Amino acid sequence: MGASDPTVMTTQAVDETGEGSSRILQTRDLRKEFGGLTATDDVDFSLEEGELRCLIGPNGAGKSTFLNLLTGQLEPTAGAIYYDGHDITDLPSYERVDRGISMKFQVPSIYEGLTVAQNLRIPLQQVADGDAFEARTSEILERFDLLAEHGTVASNLSHGQQQRLEIGMAMALEPNLMLLDEPVAGLSVEETAEIADLLREISDDDGVALIVIEHDIDFVESIADRVTVLDQGSIFREGTIEAVENDPEVKRIYLGEDH
C-alpha cells in the first residue's frame, strides 16, 4: 500500500498539503477493493483549508467508503492520503483524530445512557482540563443549543438534538477537518436549516474544512462551496452547485432529468 519509499511519500505530502499550500487534504490514486468489487476507483481529491465541500452521487457510488478511508476505518487497497503536510495513509484512526480529523456518522454515535454534558466531556477530556474544560463544555452546550438539556440522558433527546450533540462532540476535539455522513437525514425543514447554519458557521468562523455527504440537494445548495459528484467509485464531476445541477450528465445519473 502506498509508495515503497517513505521519504518520497513524506516529501510529496509536504508539497501537496504542507506549509505554503492552501490544501489541507489530497488523495492520490485512492482505491478500495472488496473482493472483485472496486468501491473507490483511483480517486484524486483535494480540499482547501476551511472549505465546505459536499459529496453527492447515487447509492453505491462510494461516498461512505471514501470517508471511511479518510478516517482510517478502512485501509486502502492502493493510493495515498496526504493531510496537513503528513502522509496519513497507514495511520490508525485514533492518530488521525489526534492530528485533527473528526467524523460525524450517518446514525448518531452518541452514548445514549449518558447525559448530554457527559457525552461532551468524553472528547473534551482529550484537549482540555481544569477551568478550561468546564468553560469549553458550557461554550459547546450553548453554541449547539443544548444548554437546557445538559442533564438530559441522550436517549431522550429528539433526533435533531442528537445530531447537534454529535456535531458538538466532533467540534470538541478542535478539528481542522470534519467529515459528516448525511447530517440532516430524517430532520424537519427547520432542523435542517439549523444544521446548515451551524456548518456554515463552523466553516466560516472556525476555519474548519468540512466534507459532507448528503442527498438533500436543497441542503447542499444552502451550504456547499463546491460539490463533488461520485459515480461508480470515481469522481464524475466537480464544481459549484449551479454548474453541477445544470450538467446534463449529472442529471442523468443522479439528480433526475426533471430537477
N, C-alpha and C positions, 0 to 999 in steps of 0.2 A: 504494500500500500504506500502510495506516495513515491517520491524520487529516492534513489538509493544513496545520494549524497546529502546528508542533513545540512551541511554548510551552505550548499546551493539553495536548499529549501529556505533556510533562515534568511539568506540574502534576498531571495525573492519575496519573502513575507514582508521584510522591511521596505523593499522597493514598492510593493503593492499597497501596503496599508500602514506603513510606519510614518515616522516624523517626516513632514514635507509632503505627504499625500493627504488628500481630503477624504479618501476612502477609509472606512473602518472595517469593512468586510469585503473579501474577494474569494470566490471559489474558482478553481481551475479544473476543468475536465472531471467534475464530480459525478461519480457513478455509483449506483447501488443496485445490485442484482440479488434477487431472491430465487435461487434455482435457475430456471430458464426465463424468468421474468425480469426485465430491466425496468425498475421503478423510477430511477433517476438516471438520465442519459447524458453524460458529458456536459454538465451544466457549468457555464461560466456566468457567475452572478456577482455584481458589485453593488455596494451600498455606501452612500456618503454619510459622513458624521451628521447626526441629528436628522437624517432623512426619515420620512414616514412612507414606507413602500407597502402596497397591498399586492398579495398574490392571489390570482383568480385562475379558474380553469375548471373543466368538467370533473366529475367524480373519477377517481383513479388516475388523475393527471400527475401525481407525485408530490403534491403540495406538502402533506404532512410528513412524508418520508424525507423531504428536503429539510424541513425544520428539525426533524429528529437527527439528521446528520449534523446539523449545526450545533445542536445541544450535546451531542455525544451519546444520545440514546441508541443510535445505530452507528456501526462502523462502515465507512465507505468501502466499496469493492476496489475503487481506484480514484485517483484525483487528490486534490489538496484543498484545505480550508485555511485561509490567512485572515487573521483578526488582530487589529491594533498592533501591527508590527511583528506578530508572532505566528508561527506555523502551529495551529492547534489541531491538525488532522488526527493525531493519535492521542490527544489529551482526554482523560476521563471526564465525565460530566461535571464532577464537583470542582475540578480545576478550571473548567470553563466558567462556572459560576464565580469562582474566586477572581477570575480575570474580567468579570463584568458582564456576563451574558445571563439573562434570566428568561424564564419561559412561563407563559400562562396557557394551560392546556384547554382543549375544547370543553371537556367536562371539568368543572371546578374541582381542583385537588386540594381542598381545604381540610382541616381537621375538624370534622363535624361535631365531635364530642367536647371540643374546647370552645371557650368564649372567643369573641371577635378579637379582643385585646391579646389573649393568649396566642391566637393564631399569628398575630403580627409580631409578637415577641420572639417567636421561633427564628424567623430570618433576621430580625433586628439584632439578636444577640451575636451575630457574626460580624457586625460592623459598628456596634456602639455599646457603651456601658455607662453605669452611673447616671448622672443627671442628663447626659446626652441621650441615653437610652429612653428615659421617661419622656423627655421633650420630643424626641422623634416619634415615639408611639402616639402621643397626643396630636402631633402635627399630621401624621398619616390618617388617623381616625377622622380628624376634621376635614382634611382635604378630600377624602373619599366619602364624605357624608355618612360616617359610621360612628360618630362620637356618641350619639344617643344609644347606639347598640353595643357599646364597648363591653358590657357584661352579658350580652345575649349569646347563648350557645349557637354556634354557627349553623347547626342543622335547622334552627328555627328562623333563619333569615330567608327572605324572598330570593328567588333565583337571581334577580338583578343585583341585590345586595351581596350575594355570594360572589358574583362576577367582579363587583367592585372590590371586595375583600381580597380576592386572589390577585387582582392587578396591584392593589396596595401592598400585598406581601412581596410581589415581584419588585416593586419600586423600593421596598425597604432594603433591598440588597444593594442599592445605589448603582444600578447597572449603567453601562454605556450602550448596550444593545438589548432590546426586549423583543421577544418573539411571542406572538399571540395567535392561537388557533381558534378561529370563529368566536370572538369575544362577545358578539351580540346575538348568538343563536338562542332562540326562544324568548327574547326580550320584547317588551312592548315598544311602541314607537317612541314614547317618552324616555324610557330607559335606554334605548338605542342612542337617542340624541345626547343623553348624559354621558354615555361611554365615548361617543365621538368627541365631545368637548374635552373629556379627560385626556384622551390620547393626543389630541392636538396640543393641549397644554403641556403634556409630558415631552412632546417633540419640540415645540417652540420655546417653552420656558426653561425646561430642564436640559435640553440639548441631547436627549436620549434618542438614538436611532431605533426605529421600530420596523419589524416585518410582520404584517397582519394577513393571515389567511381569512378570506371572507367570501360568502356567496351573495350577500345582500348588496347589490350594486348601488342602491341609493346611499347606503352607508359608506361604500368605497368612494363614491363621488364626494362625500362630505369631508373625507379625511386625507385622501392619498395625495402625496406629492407626485409620485409616479406609480404605474401599475405594471406588473409583470404577469403575463399570461403563460401558464404551463399547459402543455398538452402532451400526453404520452411520454411523460418524464423529461421533456425538453422545453427550453424557453421558446415559445411560439411567437410572442410579440412583447415589446416593452415600449412604454411611452406615457404620455398624460392620459388621464381617464377619458378625455374628449377624443383623443386620437384612437384609443383602444376601442371605445364604444362605436366609433364610426368606421372601423375596419371591417369590411365585409367578411373576411375570413374568420375573424374573431366572432362575429355574429353567427356565422355558420356553425362553429364548433361549440359555442358556449352561450352567448347572450340571447340567441334566438333572432330570427330574421325580423320579427315584429317589435324588437326592443326599441 
